[in-house]
Each structure stands twice: as structure tokens, then as C-alpha cells.
Amino acid sequence: MFEGRGAVGYDHGYDGEFFYLGLALDPNYVEGFVQGCLERIGEDEQEDEVMLRILWEDEAEEDTVLEILKAECELRPGRPQNL
């Protein structure tokens, strides 16, 4: 069972590069997914991370950022068995 950041999807955006469609309506999962992705991006491209974080903070751009990040991941139906 995931705890902490893993419980809200952090590990999926950072390590797994998966997005679980069954959790797409859970704001905690989406937030964790985005934060994990941004951290991973920042390891290689700090400027890209900063740009995406600024966009993510703009409520009007949240969907755009989420779609950009999901495009880099494998979309899976349902939810992970660990959550």
C-alpha cells in the first residue's frame, strides 16, 4: 500500500510514467501525478519545469499542463492495484 506522496499518485508521475484513467477525477491523484512529472522533468530540463509549474498555477491552464504530461505517459484504464 502506498503512503504519503505515493498514495496521491506521486510515484506514478515520477517513476512509473503511467496515468490511471480510473483516478482522473481524484484531485489528489492528479496533483500528485503532476508534481511527480514536474520533478522528473526538472532533473533534466529545469527551465521546462519552471514554465510548466507557472502554467499549472494558472487554473485556466491546468488542463493544458495535464494533457501535456499525460501525452508522455502510458494511459491505463482503471486504477493501480496498490491504491
N, C-alpha and C positions, 0 to 999 in steps of 0.2 A: 504494500500500500504506500503510495506517495504521501509525503508530508511536506509542509512548508511550501516553497515555491513550486515544487513538483506537483503538488496537489492542485494547483491552479493552472497547470499547463506549461509552466516554465521549461521543463525538460523537453517537451515536445517541440518547442520552437528552437531550443538551443541544440540539443543533442540529436533528437530523432528526425527532425525535418519532416514531420507529419502534421497534418491538420485534420482533426477529427470533426467531421460534419455534424455528428450527433451532439457535440458540445458547443456548436457555433452560437447558440443563443445564451450560453452561460457567460456573463460578463467577466467573471473571474478567470475562466479558461482563456478567453480572448485576450485579456490583459496580460496574462502570463505568457501566452504564445507570442504576443507582440514583443514583450520585454525580452524574452529569450532570443528571438530572432534579431532584435536590435543589438543585443550584447554580442551575438555571434558575428554580425556584420561589422561591429566596431573593432573586433580583433584584427580585421584586415583593412577595413576602409572607414576610418574614424569620421571623415567628412560626410560619408553617406549615412552613417549612424546619426550624426547630429542633424542632418537635413530631415531624415525620417522622423526623428524624435520631435522636431519642431512641428512637422506636419501632424503627427499623432496628437499633439497637444491642442490642435485646432479641431474642434468637434466636427466641423464641416468636412474635414479631410480624413477622418478616422477610417471610413470605408475604403478610401483610396489606398491608404497605407496598408490596411488589412489585405486588400486584393493583391497588392504588390508582393507582400510577404507570402501569401498563400500560393502565388504563382511559382515560387521557388521550392515548394514543398509537395509531397505526395498527399493528395486528398484521400482520406479514408472514411468510409461510412461508419456510423455507429460511434462507439466510444472505446477507448482502450480498456482492456480487462482489468488494469491496475486501479482505475478510478472508480 
